[in-house]
Amino acid sequence: MEIKRVGVIGAGTMGNGIAHVFARSGYSAVLCDVEQRFLDRGMETIGKNLDREVAKNKITTEDKAATLKRIEPVVERAKLASCDFVIEAATEKFDIKAEIFRDLDRLCRPEIILASNTSSISITKLAAQTKRPEQVIGMHFFNPVPVMKLVEVIRGLATSQATYDTVKSLSEKLGKTPVEVNDAPGFVSNRVLMPLLNEAMFAVMEGVATPEAIDEVFKLGMAHPMGPLTLADFIGLDVCLDIMRVLHDGLGDPKYRPCPLLIRMVDAGWLGRKSGRGFYTYA
Ligand SMILES: NC(=O)c1ccc[n+]([C@@H]2O[C@H](COP(=O)([O-])OP(=O)(O)OC[C@H]3O[C@@H](n4cnc5c(N)ncnc54)[C@H](O)[C@@H]3O)[C@@H](O)[C@H]2O)c1
């Protein structure tokens, strides 16, 4: 079956980026969220991000208009029944995603693949919510989606080879580079990245160096485009804490203990760039 029409659940940071790249690659996309205002905000972001691509001469103004026309924002989830592939990018809570997967399993044709963009929730557990676990897979895009090349493709315990092959080729058609990973807490990206960020936070807490100094070490010494504390603020400190907890609970090793300073900052509502304050302050 040829995939032409794609469903995206969640119009937030990742969902609008995912709808953007599918539509820009010629797919028609149905973008679904729970309220019209989230869809309006998502479509506005897509418009602005397409403007950036026009300004960089990556696409023309006609491409922008055609891309926007291929996206249908909807509140009614039933409209996803016509899709040939669905990817979920809703809030990172197991209960929310579990309900979505049960409902999609009921709504979508039996041959349709259901993917999740989760950064840490078990694909195997999401697949077990459906009667088609062999057609459930992780398709983990990176922020900002229109720019970042990587898609971590995560096989759940039951994911079939055919499902993996389809999602690998779909990622390539979007101009992305898929990397195959098995289902384990944090997959590869967050399993390796988050302990680095967490350790940088321990270094701040213990007075080893300032956030500025630590970030400078990584930029100049390791050629990282941004230091670990700037990156943590960008990702969101609440998201960092949730992922450290997934690693700690799922792998049971004390080396994944979330930094107490991180916990205190999240308790204070200092969530990084999005709240105006994290390891740095933002206007
Ligand atoms: N932000 C990142 O850097 C990043 C990177 C990779 C993966 N992810 C993953 O992507 C997913 C989405 O993250 P985000 O940063 O875009 O979050 P976000 O908060 O920006 O957006 C989530 C959206 O999902 C919507 N939503 C919630 N419940 C829903 C439901 N039942 N049906 C439809 N829509 C619903 C919300 O209204 C919101 O608009 C999460 O699983 C997250 O772990 C995030």
The ligand as an SDF file (V2000), in Angstrom:
LIG
                    3D

 44 48  0  0  0  0  0  0  0  0999 V2000
   10.0770   18.7330   22.5500 N   0  0  0  0  0  0  0  0  0  0  0  0
   11.0710   17.9470   22.1480 C   0  0  0  0  0  0  0  0  0  0  0  0
   12.2410   18.4000   22.0310 O   0  0  0  0  0  0  0  0  0  0  0  0
   10.8080   16.5120   21.7830 C   0  0  0  0  0  0  0  0  0  0  0  0
   11.7710   15.8190   21.0210 C   0  0  0  0  0  0  0  0  0  0  0  0
   11.5030   14.5160   20.6180 C   0  0  0  0  0  0  0  0  0  0  0  0
   10.3240   13.8940   21.0180 C   0  0  0  0  0  0  0  0  0  0  0  0
    9.4170   14.5700   21.7960 N   0  0  0  0  0  0  0  0  0  0  0  0
    8.1620   13.8740   22.1340 C   0  0  0  0  0  0  0  0  0  0  0  0
    7.1340   14.3600   21.2870 O   0  0  0  0  0  0  0  0  0  0  0  0
    5.8820   14.2990   21.9550 C   0  0  0  0  0  0  0  0  0  0  0  0
    5.2410   15.6670   21.9520 C   0  0  0  0  0  0  0  0  0  0  0  0
    6.1090   16.5810   22.5940 O   0  0  0  0  0  0  0  0  0  0  0  0
    6.0010   18.1530   22.3580 P   0  0  0  0  0  0  0  0  0  0  0  0
    7.2860   18.7180   22.8620 O   0  0  0  0  0  0  0  0  0  0  0  0
    5.5380   18.4150   20.9790 O   0  0  0  0  0  0  0  0  0  0  0  0
    4.8400   18.5240   23.3910 O   0  0  0  0  0  0  0  0  0  0  0  0
    3.8480   19.7890   23.3610 P   0  0  0  0  0  0  0  0  0  0  0  0
    3.3810   19.9520   24.7530 O   0  0  0  0  0  0  0  0  0  0  0  0
    4.4840   20.9370   22.6610 O   0  0  0  0  0  0  0  0  0  0  0  0
    2.6300   19.2840   22.4300 O   0  0  0  0  0  0  0  0  0  0  0  0
    1.7820   18.2250   22.7850 C   0  0  0  0  0  0  0  0  0  0  0  0
    0.4470   18.4540   22.1040 C   0  0  0  0  0  0  0  0  0  0  0  0
   -0.3280   17.2690   22.2680 O   0  0  0  0  0  0  0  0  0  0  0  0
   -1.6700   17.6960   22.4440 C   0  0  0  0  0  0  0  0  0  0  0  0
   -2.4470   16.6020   23.0310 N   0  0  0  0  0  0  0  0  0  0  0  0
   -2.4790   16.1820   24.3160 C   0  0  0  0  0  0  0  0  0  0  0  0
   -3.3490   15.1700   24.4450 N   0  0  0  0  0  0  0  0  0  0  0  0
   -3.8750   14.9340   23.2220 C   0  0  0  0  0  0  0  0  0  0  0  0
   -4.8430   14.0300   22.7120 C   0  0  0  0  0  0  0  0  0  0  0  0
   -5.4390   13.1580   23.5180 N   0  0  0  0  0  0  0  0  0  0  0  0
   -5.1580   14.0880   21.4090 N   0  0  0  0  0  0  0  0  0  0  0  0
   -4.5650   14.9850   20.5930 C   0  0  0  0  0  0  0  0  0  0  0  0
   -3.6430   15.8820   21.0130 N   0  0  0  0  0  0  0  0  0  0  0  0
   -3.3070   15.8520   22.3110 C   0  0  0  0  0  0  0  0  0  0  0  0
   -1.5700   18.9350   23.3140 C   0  0  0  0  0  0  0  0  0  0  0  0
   -2.7560   19.7000   23.2690 O   0  0  0  0  0  0  0  0  0  0  0  0
   -0.3570   19.6210   22.6970 C   0  0  0  0  0  0  0  0  0  0  0  0
   -0.7450   20.5230   21.6840 O   0  0  0  0  0  0  0  0  0  0  0  0
    6.1770   13.7520   23.3520 C   0  0  0  0  0  0  0  0  0  0  0  0
    5.9760   12.3750   23.3380 O   0  0  0  0  0  0  0  0  0  0  0  0
    7.6490   14.0800   23.5450 C   0  0  0  0  0  0  0  0  0  0  0  0
    8.3020   13.2110   24.4290 O   0  0  0  0  0  0  0  0  0  0  0  0
    9.6250   15.8670   22.1690 C   0  0  0  0  0  0  0  0  0  0  0  0
  1  2  1  0
  2  3  2  0
  2  4  1  0
  4  5  1  0
  4 44  2  0
  5  6  2  0
  6  7  1  0
  7  8  2  0
  8  9  1  0
  8 44  1  0
  9 10  1  0
  9 42  1  0
 10 11  1  0
 11 12  1  0
 11 40  1  0
 12 13  1  0
 13 14  1  0
 14 15  2  0
 14 16  1  0
 14 17  1  0
 17 18  1  0
 18 19  2  0
 18 20  1  0
 18 21  1  0
 21 22  1  0
 22 23  1  0
 23 24  1  0
 23 38  1  0
 24 25  1  0
 25 26  1  0
 25 36  1  0
 26 27  1  0
 26 35  1  0
 27 28  2  0
 28 29  1  0
 29 30  1  0
 29 35  2  0
 30 31  1  0
 30 32  2  0
 32 33  1  0
 33 34  2  0
 34 35  1  0
 36 37  1  0
 36 38  1  0
 38 39  1  0
 40 41  1  0
 40 42  1  0
 42 43  1  0
M  CHG  2   8   1  16  -1
M  END
$$$$
